[in-house]
Amino acid sequence: MLEFAVTESAFPYFETIDRLVQGIEESGATLFAKIDQRTAADAVGLRLRPTTLLVFGNPKAGTPLMHEYPLAALDLPLKLLIWEEAETAHVAHTPLTTIAARYEIPEGSPLLTPLEGALDALLARISR
């Protein structure tokens, strides 16, 4: 089972973040948090490559899944981790197949369809 997936962005780090945030907002989803982990590290005197975590979701899509599988809320809302390495922006996420397996959600469950579509659309915004 794939625990995480990484996409190499076709855009620089800050533009990658901007494109993802814009996609989240345009889709009608909610950006619950944008955590600049590098700034947090700087605040305590530590160094970290540019790293940002986006926490986002759409209650219309996630609530039915959490209603049926309450423990799925441990992985929802969805998260995207963006970091820069060697002047390339990378975007990691937990695949929905991993989330489904973790909580014994049947493969092909229609409860996953809206989440899969949203995640695919976001990643298409930054793909090569």
WOZI-V574796 format. One record per pair of residues at least 6 apart in sequence whose C-alpha atoms are under 8 Angstrom apart, sorted by sequence separation. I is the first residue (numbers start at 0). J is the second residue. D is the distance in Angstrom with one decimal. If there is no record, write none. Layout:
# WOZI-V574796
i->I j->J d->D
i->I j->J d->D
This chain:
# WOZI-V574796
i->23 j->29 d->6.8
i->24 j->30 d->7.2
i->40 j->46 d->6.0
i->41 j->47 d->7.6
i->65 j->71 d->5.7
i->82 j->88 d->5.6
i->83 j->89 d->6.2
i->99 j->105 d->6.9
i->8 j->15 d->6.7
i->23 j->30 d->6.7
i->40 j->47 d->6.4
i->64 j->71 d->7.3
i->65 j->72 d->5.7
i->81 j->88 d->6.7
i->82 j->89 d->5.4
i->99 j->106 d->7.1
i->81 j->89 d->5.5
i->82 j->90 d->6.8
i->37 j->46 d->7.1
i->80 j->89 d->7.9
i->81 j->90 d->4.5
i->20 j->30 d->7.4
i->37 j->47 d->5.2
i->80 j->90 d->5.5
i->81 j->91 d->6.5
i->96 j->106 d->7.6
i->36 j->47 d->7.7
i->37 j->48 d->6.4
i->79 j->90 d->6.4
i->80 j->91 d->5.1
i->37 j->49 d->5.5
i->79 j->91 d->5.7
i->80 j->92 d->6.5
i->36 j->49 d->7.5
i->37 j->50 d->5.6
i->79 j->92 d->5.1
i->35 j->49 d->8.0
i->36 j->50 d->5.4
i->37 j->51 d->7.4
i->61 j->75 d->7.2
i->78 j->92 d->6.2
i->35 j->50 d->6.2
i->36 j->51 d->5.6
i->61 j->76 d->7.3
i->77 j->92 d->8.0
i->78 j->93 d->7.6
i->35 j->51 d->4.6
i->36 j->52 d->7.3
i->95 j->111 d->7.4
i->34 j->51 d->5.5
i->35 j->52 d->6.7
i->33 j->51 d->6.8
i->34 j->52 d->5.0
i->33 j->52 d->5.8
i->34 j->53 d->6.5
i->56 j->75 d->7.5
i->57 j->76 d->7.9
i->95 j->114 d->7.8
i->32 j->52 d->7.7
i->33 j->53 d->4.7
i->56 j->76 d->5.0
i->95 j->115 d->6.8
i->32 j->53 d->5.8
i->33 j->54 d->6.5
i->55 j->76 d->5.5
i->56 j->77 d->5.9
i->31 j->53 d->7.8
i->32 j->54 d->5.0
i->54 j->76 d->6.3
i->55 j->77 d->5.5
i->30 j->53 d->7.2
i->31 j->54 d->5.4
i->32 j->55 d->7.0
i->54 j->77 d->5.8
i->55 j->78 d->6.3
i->30 j->54 d->6.1
i->31 j->55 d->5.3
i->54 j->78 d->4.6
i->74 j->98 d->7.1
i->30 j->55 d->4.4
i->31 j->56 d->7.5
i->53 j->78 d->5.5
i->54 j->79 d->6.7
i->29 j->55 d->5.5
i->30 j->56 d->6.8
i->52 j->78 d->6.8
i->53 j->79 d->5.1
i->28 j->55 d->6.8
i->29 j->56 d->5.4
i->52 j->79 d->5.8
i->53 j->80 d->6.4
i->71 j->98 d->7.3
i->28 j->56 d->5.3
i->29 j->57 d->6.0
i->52 j->80 d->4.6
i->28 j->57 d->4.5
i->51 j->80 d->5.9
i->52 j->81 d->6.3
i->27 j->57 d->7.2
i->28 j->58 d->7.9
i->50 j->80 d->7.3
i->51 j->81 d->5.2
i->50 j->81 d->5.7
i->51 j->82 d->6.4
i->71 j->102 d->6.2
i->23 j->55 d->7.3
i->50 j->82 d->4.3
i->70 j->102 d->6.8
i->49 j->82 d->5.5
i->50 j->83 d->6.7
i->48 j->82 d->7.0
i->49 j->83 d->5.5
i->68 j->102 d->7.0
i->48 j->83 d->6.4
i->48 j->84 d->7.3
i->68 j->104 d->7.5
i->12 j->49 d->7.9
i->64 j->110 d->5.6
i->63 j->110 d->6.8
i->64 j->111 d->7.3
i->60 j->110 d->7.7
i->60 j->113 d->5.8
i->61 j->114 d->7.3
i->60 j->114 d->6.4
i->16 j->81 d->7.3
i->12 j->81 d->7.6
i->12 j->82 d->7.1
i->12 j->83 d->6.0
i->15 j->88 d->7.1
i->12 j->86 d->7.9
i->11 j->86 d->7.4
i->12 j->87 d->6.9
i->11 j->87 d->6.4
i->12 j->88 d->4.8
i->10 j->87 d->7.8
i->11 j->88 d->5.9
i->12 j->89 d->7.9
i->10 j->88 d->7.0
i->8 j->87 d->7.1
i->9 j->88 d->7.8
i->7 j->87 d->7.2
i->8 j->88 d->5.4
i->7 j->88 d->6.2
i->8 j->89 d->5.7
i->7 j->89 d->4.6
i->8 j->90 d->6.9
i->6 j->89 d->5.7
i->7 j->90 d->6.4
i->5 j->89 d->6.5
i->6 j->90 d->5.1
i->5 j->90 d->5.5
i->6 j->91 d->6.3
i->5 j->91 d->4.3
i->4 j->91 d->5.4
i->5 j->92 d->6.7
i->3 j->91 d->6.6
i->4 j->92 d->5.5
i->3 j->92 d->5.6
i->4 j->93 d->6.2
i->3 j->93 d->4.5
i->4 j->94 d->6.4
i->2 j->93 d->6.2
i->3 j->94 d->6.0
i->26 j->117 d->7.7
i->2 j->94 d->7.1
i->1 j->94 d->7.2
i->3 j->97 d->7.9
i->1 j->96 d->8.0
i->2 j->97 d->6.0
i->1 j->97 d->6.2
i->0 j->97 d->6.3
i->22 j->120 d->8.0
i->23 j->121 d->7.2
i->22 j->121 d->6.0
i->19 j->121 d->6.1
i->22 j->124 d->7.5
i->19 j->122 d->7.8
i->19 j->124 d->7.0
i->18 j->124 d->6.6
i->19 j->125 d->7.6
i->18 j->125 d->7.1
i->15 j->125 d->6.3
i->10 j->125 d->6.5
i->6 j->122 d->7.7
i->9 j->125 d->5.7
i->8 j->125 d->5.1
i->9 j->126 d->5.6
i->8 j->126 d->5.4
i->9 j->127 d->4.8
i->7 j->126 d->6.9
i->8 j->127 d->6.4
i->6 j->126 d->7.1
i->7 j->127 d->7.5
